[in-house]
Amino acid sequence: MKEAIIDTTIGLPINWFFAYITIVVLMLFEINSAFVISIVQVVVLTILAIIRKYLVRIYFKQGDAYENTKSRD
């Protein structure tokens, strides 16, 4: 549960920022199609979510490994 809460807390500002940047960049290129904007945002946010989840999982996995060695002592 702790990992899910931390991952979501980290993801909220990151996703908001990149969703906003995606819209700004697409508007600079005068792309106003809601369909195209939504596709680009889904791709960008999915890639970011995979990277973020991978990094958070590695962090917690290292903590689990530390707890396992600590409990053996």
VMD Tcl script that builds the backbone (N, CA, C; Angstrom):
set m [mol new atoms 219]
animate dup $m
set s [atomselect $m all]
$s set {name element resname resid chain x y z} {
  {N N MET 1 A 0.824 -1.189 0.000}
  {CA C MET 1 A 0.000 0.000 0.000}
  {C C MET 1 A 0.874 1.261 0.000}
  {N N LYS 2 A 1.958 1.237 0.794}
  {CA C LYS 2 A 2.845 2.392 0.882}
  {C C LYS 2 A 3.443 2.718 -0.484}
  {N N GLU 3 A 3.855 1.678 -1.211}
  {CA C GLU 3 A 4.442 1.891 -2.547}
  {C C GLU 3 A 3.438 2.534 -3.494}
  {N N ALA 4 A 2.203 2.075 -3.465}
  {CA C ALA 4 A 1.163 2.624 -4.344}
  {C C ALA 4 A 0.889 4.093 -4.031}
  {N N ILE 5 A 0.843 4.428 -2.753}
  {CA C ILE 5 A 0.586 5.814 -2.359}
  {C C ILE 5 A 1.739 6.718 -2.791}
  {N N ILE 6 A 2.960 6.273 -2.570}
  {CA C ILE 6 A 4.123 7.072 -2.958}
  {C C ILE 6 A 4.203 7.224 -4.468}
  {N N ASP 7 A 3.957 6.133 -5.198}
  {CA C ASP 7 A 3.995 6.186 -6.663}
  {C C ASP 7 A 2.950 7.161 -7.204}
  {N N THR 8 A 1.766 7.127 -6.638}
  {CA C THR 8 A 0.696 8.037 -7.072}
  {C C THR 8 A 1.023 9.478 -6.705}
  {N N THR 9 A 1.582 9.687 -5.525}
  {CA C THR 9 A 1.951 11.036 -5.088}
  {C C THR 9 A 3.046 11.628 -5.970}
  {N N ILE 10 A 4.004 10.810 -6.346}
  {CA C ILE 10 A 5.060 11.262 -7.259}
  {C C ILE 10 A 4.482 11.526 -8.647}
  {N N GLY 11 A 3.586 10.661 -9.075}
  {CA C GLY 11 A 3.039 10.746 -10.426}
  {C C GLY 11 A 2.152 11.951 -10.680}
  {N N LEU 12 A 1.428 12.402 -9.663}
  {CA C LEU 12 A 0.480 13.505 -9.860}
  {C C LEU 12 A 1.138 14.768 -10.404}
  {N N PRO 13 A 2.154 15.324 -9.750}
  {CA C PRO 13 A 2.752 16.551 -10.309}
  {C C PRO 13 A 3.498 16.308 -11.618}
  {N N ILE 14 A 4.114 15.148 -11.750}
  {CA C ILE 14 A 4.826 14.840 -12.991}
  {C C ILE 14 A 3.842 14.772 -14.154}
  {N N ASN 15 A 2.745 14.047 -13.956}
  {CA C ASN 15 A 1.747 13.915 -15.032}
  {C C ASN 15 A 1.092 15.250 -15.363}
  {N N TRP 16 A 0.785 16.046 -14.336}
  {CA C TRP 16 A 0.178 17.351 -14.603}
  {C C TRP 16 A 1.116 18.202 -15.443}
  {N N PHE 17 A 2.398 18.246 -15.053}
  {CA C PHE 17 A 3.375 19.052 -15.773}
  {C C PHE 17 A 3.501 18.604 -17.231}
  {N N PHE 18 A 3.661 17.313 -17.458}
  {CA C PHE 18 A 3.846 16.835 -18.821}
  {C C PHE 18 A 2.567 16.908 -19.656}
  {N N ALA 19 A 1.409 16.771 -19.025}
  {CA C ALA 19 A 0.151 16.964 -19.755}
  {C C ALA 19 A 0.049 18.412 -20.227}
  {N N TYR 20 A 0.405 19.345 -19.354}
  {CA C TYR 20 A 0.374 20.762 -19.703}
  {C C TYR 20 A 1.383 21.071 -20.809}
  {N N ILE 21 A 2.614 20.585 -20.666}
  {CA C ILE 21 A 3.655 20.822 -21.672}
  {C C ILE 21 A 3.250 20.231 -23.017}
  {N N THR 22 A 2.653 19.054 -22.990}
  {CA C THR 22 A 2.195 18.420 -24.233}
  {C C THR 22 A 1.191 19.313 -24.956}
  {N N ILE 23 A 0.238 19.848 -24.206}
  {CA C ILE 23 A -0.772 20.722 -24.820}
  {C C ILE 23 A -0.123 21.987 -25.368}
  {N N VAL 24 A 0.777 22.589 -24.597}
  {CA C VAL 24 A 1.443 23.822 -25.039}
  {C C VAL 24 A 2.234 23.579 -26.321}
  {N N VAL 25 A 3.005 22.500 -26.358}
  {CA C VAL 25 A 3.812 22.197 -27.550}
  {C C VAL 25 A 2.910 21.933 -28.763}
  {N N LEU 26 A 1.856 21.165 -28.562}
  {CA C LEU 26 A 0.955 20.890 -29.690}
  {C C LEU 26 A 0.244 22.156 -30.161}
  {N N MET 27 A -0.080 23.049 -29.239}
  {CA C MET 27 A -0.702 24.306 -29.641}
  {C C MET 27 A 0.288 25.195 -30.401}
  {N N LEU 28 A 1.580 25.134 -30.028}
  {CA C LEU 28 A 2.601 25.888 -30.764}
  {C C LEU 28 A 2.697 25.414 -32.213}
  {N N PHE 29 A 2.480 24.116 -32.407}
  {CA C PHE 29 A 2.485 23.559 -33.763}
  {C C PHE 29 A 1.106 23.662 -34.421}
  {N N GLU 30 A 0.205 24.390 -33.757}
  {CA C GLU 30 A -1.154 24.631 -34.241}
  {C C GLU 30 A -1.927 23.339 -34.484}
  {N N ILE 31 A -1.702 22.381 -33.610}
  {CA C ILE 31 A -2.472 21.135 -33.646}
  {C C ILE 31 A -3.610 21.301 -32.655}
  {N N ASN 32 A -4.816 21.398 -33.161}
  {CA C ASN 32 A -5.977 21.663 -32.324}
  {C C ASN 32 A -6.947 20.489 -32.257}
  {N N SER 33 A -6.580 19.387 -32.868}
  {CA C SER 33 A -7.444 18.213 -32.876}
  {C C SER 33 A -7.412 17.536 -31.509}
  {N N ALA 34 A -8.568 17.428 -30.875}
  {CA C ALA 34 A -8.653 16.779 -29.567}
  {C C ALA 34 A -8.188 15.326 -29.664}
  {N N PHE 35 A -8.471 14.684 -30.784}
  {CA C PHE 35 A -8.069 13.289 -30.976}
  {C C PHE 35 A -6.545 13.158 -30.988}
  {N N VAL 36 A -5.871 14.003 -31.735}
  {CA C VAL 36 A -4.405 13.955 -31.826}
  {C C VAL 36 A -3.784 14.312 -30.475}
  {N N ILE 37 A -4.313 15.336 -29.827}
  {CA C ILE 37 A -3.797 15.739 -28.525}
  {C C ILE 37 A -3.933 14.586 -27.521}
  {N N SER 38 A -5.076 13.928 -27.522}
  {CA C SER 38 A -5.285 12.837 -26.572}
  {C C SER 38 A -4.357 11.655 -26.858}
  {N N ILE 39 A -4.110 11.354 -28.132}
  {CA C ILE 39 A -3.188 10.265 -28.478}
  {C C ILE 39 A -1.773 10.596 -28.008}
  {N N VAL 40 A -1.330 11.815 -28.279}
  {CA C VAL 40 A 0.022 12.217 -27.865}
  {C C VAL 40 A 0.132 12.170 -26.347}
  {N N GLN 41 A -0.854 12.663 -25.647}
  {CA C GLN 41 A -0.803 12.646 -24.188}
  {C C GLN 41 A -0.793 11.220 -23.634}
  {N N VAL 42 A -1.583 10.346 -24.200}
  {CA C VAL 42 A -1.595 8.951 -23.742}
  {C C VAL 42 A -0.221 8.317 -23.928}
  {N N VAL 43 A 0.390 8.552 -25.072}
  {CA C VAL 43 A 1.720 7.980 -25.331}
  {C C VAL 43 A 2.748 8.541 -24.348}
  {N N VAL 44 A 2.788 9.850 -24.208}
  {CA C VAL 44 A 3.766 10.491 -23.325}
  {C C VAL 44 A 3.560 10.049 -21.872}
  {N N LEU 45 A 2.329 10.096 -21.390}
  {CA C LEU 45 A 2.065 9.758 -19.998}
  {C C LEU 45 A 2.270 8.277 -19.712}
  {N N THR 46 A 2.011 7.419 -20.689}
  {CA C THR 46 A 2.254 5.987 -20.510}
  {C C THR 46 A 3.745 5.695 -20.382}
  {N N ILE 47 A 4.533 6.305 -21.246}
  {CA C ILE 47 A 5.994 6.117 -21.174}
  {C C ILE 47 A 6.521 6.608 -19.831}
  {N N LEU 48 A 6.071 7.780 -19.403}
  {CA C LEU 48 A 6.502 8.309 -18.110}
  {C C LEU 48 A 6.061 7.416 -16.949}
  {N N ALA 49 A 4.854 6.873 -17.030}
  {CA C ALA 49 A 4.353 6.000 -15.962}
  {C C ALA 49 A 5.175 4.724 -15.863}
  {N N ILE 50 A 5.544 4.163 -16.995}
  {CA C ILE 50 A 6.350 2.944 -16.986}
  {C C ILE 50 A 7.713 3.217 -16.361}
  {N N ILE 51 A 8.338 4.316 -16.756}
  {CA C ILE 51 A 9.647 4.676 -16.196}
  {C C ILE 51 A 9.532 4.945 -14.698}
  {N N ARG 52 A 8.527 5.737 -14.308}
  {CA C ARG 52 A 8.349 6.066 -12.894}
  {C C ARG 52 A 8.086 4.818 -12.059}
  {N N LYS 53 A 7.202 3.960 -12.525}
  {CA C LYS 53 A 6.865 2.746 -11.778}
  {C C LYS 53 A 8.081 1.837 -11.651}
  {N N TYR 54 A 8.873 1.742 -12.695}
  {CA C TYR 54 A 10.089 0.933 -12.659}
  {C C TYR 54 A 11.053 1.461 -11.587}
  {N N LEU 55 A 11.256 2.771 -11.564}
  {CA C LEU 55 A 12.173 3.375 -10.601}
  {C C LEU 55 A 11.661 3.236 -9.160}
  {N N VAL 56 A 10.362 3.436 -8.973}
  {CA C VAL 56 A 9.784 3.295 -7.637}
  {C C VAL 56 A 9.889 1.837 -7.182}
  {N N ARG 57 A 9.623 0.905 -8.087}
  {CA C ARG 57 A 9.707 -0.518 -7.742}
  {C C ARG 57 A 11.129 -0.908 -7.350}
  {N N ILE 58 A 12.111 -0.419 -8.094}
  {CA C ILE 58 A 13.509 -0.708 -7.760}
  {C C ILE 58 A 13.844 -0.140 -6.377}
  {N N TYR 59 A 13.392 1.061 -6.098}
  {CA C TYR 59 A 13.647 1.683 -4.800}
  {C C TYR 59 A 13.079 0.822 -3.670}
  {N N PHE 60 A 11.829 0.382 -3.816}
  {CA C PHE 60 A 11.212 -0.417 -2.769}
  {C C PHE 60 A 11.805 -1.818 -2.703}
  {N N LYS 61 A 12.225 -2.348 -3.830}
  {CA C LYS 61 A 12.851 -3.666 -3.835}
  {C C LYS 61 A 14.174 -3.620 -3.083}
  {N N GLN 62 A 14.931 -2.544 -3.240}
  {CA C GLN 62 A 16.181 -2.391 -2.490}
  {C C GLN 62 A 15.893 -2.295 -0.994}
  {N N GLY 63 A 14.841 -1.606 -0.647}
  {CA C GLY 63 A 14.447 -1.510 0.760}
  {C C GLY 63 A 14.037 -2.860 1.318}
  {N N ASP 64 A 13.332 -3.663 0.503}
  {CA C ASP 64 A 12.945 -5.007 0.930}
  {C C ASP 64 A 14.168 -5.875 1.141}
  {N N ALA 65 A 15.144 -5.763 0.238}
  {CA C ALA 65 A 16.373 -6.545 0.367}
  {C C ALA 65 A 17.121 -6.145 1.638}
  {N N TYR 66 A 17.139 -4.858 1.949}
  {CA C TYR 66 A 17.795 -4.378 3.171}
  {C C TYR 66 A 17.090 -4.934 4.406}
  {N N GLU 67 A 15.763 -4.902 4.397}
  {CA C GLU 67 A 15.001 -5.415 5.532}
  {C C GLU 67 A 15.238 -6.909 5.721}
  {N N ASN 68 A 15.376 -7.656 4.603}
  {CA C ASN 68 A 15.616 -9.096 4.698}
  {C C ASN 68 A 16.984 -9.394 5.306}
  {N N THR 69 A 18.015 -8.644 4.911}
  {CA C THR 69 A 19.346 -8.874 5.482}
  {C C THR 69 A 19.393 -8.408 6.929}
  {N N LYS 70 A 18.665 -7.370 7.249}
  {CA C LYS 70 A 18.628 -6.832 8.608}
  {C C LYS 70 A 17.960 -7.838 9.554}
  {N N SER 71 A 16.908 -8.501 9.073}
  {CA C SER 71 A 16.183 -9.440 9.922}
  {C C SER 71 A 16.955 -10.743 10.128}
  {N N ARG 72 A 17.910 -11.049 9.268}
  {CA C ARG 72 A 18.726 -12.256 9.434}
  {C C ARG 72 A 19.731 -12.119 10.567}
  {N N ASP 73 A 20.103 -10.882 10.865}
  {CA C ASP 73 A 21.116 -10.661 11.905}
  {C C ASP 73 A 20.597 -10.903 13.288}
}
mol reanalyze $m
mol bondsrecalc $m
mol representation Tube
mol addrep $m
